[in-house]
Amino acid sequence: MLVVVLTLLMLQLQSFSRLAMVVLTATVLVMLFRSRVHTVRENPEALQFFRHYQGGVEPPASARAARHFSSLFEAPTLFYTACLAAMATGQTGTAVVALAWGYVAARLAHAYIHLGGNRLRWRIRAYFASWLVLLALWVILVLGMATRG
């Protein structure tokens, strides 16, 4: 009975890490929307750019949020896939859950740095850390699948 309860708890903790990434993505989307509205209010000519995404360069005020929002559909897709693979193969142990939350923490740090002061040195470290955690997660999953037969 205790094993069942612990397994369910681990599944829930892992599910919450995916939910946290979805919340991060939604938060960045709201920030992007607000920055674009602000840009158009401050500079009505920017509306032409946003109408067709042609005829110029996206104003810097919203370009950073747009780039960050796009990046949340790149590497994190491997995170979501890893979490689903972990659930499908029953690999929901402490290491997998800890790595999932480690990835979320690294991506939160990356978002905070990128959308805040944008200190490149710190941003690169946070991004690199997220990749290391993601690769470790995948290594554990692949090894777990290989040893299960």
Salt bridges, closest charged atoms under 4 A:
GLU58 OE2 - ARG36 NH2 2.99
